[in-house]
């Protein structure tokens, strides 16, 4: 499947908005269901492996929750990729033309 101009533009916009959102938040607290999923997939010592930015917190109701602290560079990276895709879409031919 070949992507056309409109699809590149939409993917670029989505990535741009995700990057802006990542730049606006300091941390995200996951619910018990998401924490359980991460623990099942990556084990209980996830803080020392690939999920280094996660740390355990006690949640309301006695459940254990994790807090994700996205690195600052991640938001800028996603904003950059989204911007390049938007500019690329504007340089392409219009569909059907």
C-alpha positions as a Markdown table, in Angstrom:
| # | Residue | x | y | z |
|---|---|---|---|---|
| 1 | Unk | 0.0 | 0.0 | 0.0 |
| 2 | Unk | 1.4 | 3.3 | -1.0 |
| 3 | Unk | 0.7 | 6.4 | 1.2 |
| 4 | Unk | -0.7 | 9.5 | -0.5 |
| 5 | Unk | -0.4 | 13.1 | 0.4 |
| 6 | Unk | -3.4 | 13.2 | 2.7 |
| 7 | Unk | -2.2 | 10.2 | 4.7 |
| 8 | Unk | 1.3 | 11.7 | 5.2 |
| 9 | Unk | -0.3 | 14.9 | 6.3 |
| 10 | Unk | -2.6 | 13.1 | 8.8 |
| 11 | Unk | 0.2 | 11.0 | 10.3 |
| 12 | Unk | 2.4 | 14.1 | 10.6 |
| 13 | Unk | -0.4 | 16.0 | 12.5 |
| 14 | Unk | -1.0 | 13.1 | 14.8 |
| 15 | Unk | 2.7 | 12.8 | 15.6 |
| 16 | Unk | 3.0 | 16.6 | 16.1 |
| 17 | Unk | 0.1 | 16.6 | 18.6 |
| 18 | Unk | 1.5 | 13.5 | 20.5 |
| 19 | Unk | 4.9 | 15.3 | 20.7 |
| 20 | Unk | 3.3 | 18.5 | 22.0 |
| 21 | Unk | 1.4 | 16.4 | 24.6 |
| 22 | Unk | 4.6 | 14.7 | 25.7 |
| 23 | Unk | 6.2 | 18.1 | 26.1 |
| 24 | Unk | 3.3 | 19.4 | 28.2 |
| 25 | Unk | 3.2 | 16.6 | 30.9 |
| 26 | Unk | 5.8 | 15.8 | 33.5 |
| 27 | Unk | 4.6 | 12.4 | 34.4 |
| 28 | Unk | 1.7 | 10.0 | 33.7 |
| 29 | Unk | 0.3 | 7.7 | 36.5 |
| 30 | Unk | -0.9 | 4.4 | 35.1 |
| 31 | Unk | -4.0 | 2.6 | 36.5 |
| 32 | Unk | -3.9 | -0.8 | 38.1 |
| 33 | Unk | -4.7 | -2.6 | 34.9 |
| 34 | Unk | -1.9 | -1.0 | 32.9 |
| 35 | Unk | 0.6 | -1.6 | 35.8 |
| 36 | Unk | -0.4 | -5.2 | 35.9 |
| 37 | Unk | 0.1 | -5.6 | 32.2 |
| 38 | Unk | 3.6 | -4.0 | 32.4 |
| 39 | Unk | 4.5 | -6.3 | 35.3 |
| 40 | Unk | 3.3 | -9.4 | 33.4 |
| 41 | Unk | 5.1 | -8.5 | 30.2 |
| 42 | Unk | 8.4 | -7.2 | 31.7 |
| 43 | Unk | 8.6 | -8.8 | 35.1 |
| 44 | Unk | 8.7 | -7.3 | 38.6 |
| 45 | Unk | 12.2 | -5.8 | 38.2 |
| 46 | Unk | 11.1 | -3.6 | 35.2 |
| 47 | Unk | 12.7 | -0.5 | 36.8 |
| 48 | Unk | 16.2 | -1.9 | 36.2 |
| 49 | Unk | 15.6 | -3.1 | 32.6 |
| 50 | Unk | 14.1 | -1.5 | 29.5 |
| 51 | Unk | 11.5 | 0.4 | 31.6 |
| 52 | Unk | 14.0 | 2.6 | 33.5 |
| 53 | Unk | 11.8 | 5.7 | 33.7 |
| 54 | Unk | 9.1 | 3.8 | 35.7 |
| 55 | Unk | 8.9 | 3.8 | 39.4 |
| 56 | Unk | 6.5 | 2.2 | 41.9 |
| 57 | Unk | 3.9 | 4.3 | 43.8 |
| 58 | Unk | 1.2 | 3.4 | 46.1 |
| 59 | Unk | -2.2 | 4.2 | 44.6 |
| 60 | Unk | -5.6 | 4.9 | 46.1 |
| 61 | Unk | -7.4 | 1.8 | 47.2 |
| 62 | Unk | -4.2 | -0.1 | 48.1 |
| 63 | Unk | -3.4 | -0.9 | 44.5 |
| 64 | Unk | 0.1 | -0.5 | 43.1 |
| 65 | Unk | 0.5 | 2.0 | 40.3 |
| 66 | Unk | 3.4 | 3.1 | 38.2 |
| 67 | Unk | 4.4 | 6.6 | 37.2 |
| 68 | Unk | 5.9 | 7.1 | 33.8 |
| 69 | Unk | 8.3 | 10.1 | 33.4 |
| 70 | Unk | 8.9 | 10.6 | 29.6 |
| 71 | Unk | 12.3 | 12.0 | 28.8 |
| 72 | Unk | 12.4 | 15.5 | 27.5 |
| 73 | Unk | 14.1 | 14.5 | 24.2 |
| 74 | Unk | 11.2 | 12.2 | 23.3 |
| 75 | Unk | 8.7 | 15.0 | 22.8 |
| 76 | Unk | 11.1 | 17.0 | 20.7 |
| 77 | Unk | 11.9 | 13.9 | 18.6 |
| 78 | Unk | 8.2 | 13.2 | 17.8 |
| 79 | Unk | 7.5 | 16.9 | 17.1 |
| 80 | Unk | 10.4 | 16.9 | 14.6 |
| 81 | Unk | 9.3 | 13.7 | 12.8 |
| 82 | Unk | 5.7 | 15.0 | 12.6 |
| 83 | Unk | 6.9 | 18.4 | 11.2 |
| 84 | Unk | 9.0 | 16.7 | 8.6 |
| 85 | Unk | 6.1 | 14.5 | 7.5 |
| 86 | Unk | 3.8 | 17.5 | 7.2 |
| 87 | Unk | 6.3 | 19.4 | 5.1 |
| 88 | Unk | 6.9 | 16.3 | 3.0 |
| 89 | Unk | 3.2 | 16.0 | 2.4 |
| 90 | Unk | 3.0 | 19.6 | 1.2 |
| 91 | Unk | 5.7 | 19.0 | -1.3 |
| 92 | Unk | 3.9 | 15.9 | -2.9 |
| 93 | Unk | 1.5 | 15.9 | -5.8 |
| 94 | Unk | -2.2 | 16.3 | -5.0 |
| 95 | Unk | -4.1 | 13.0 | -5.1 |
| 96 | Unk | -5.8 | 12.5 | -8.5 |
| 97 | Unk | -3.7 | 15.2 | -10.1 |
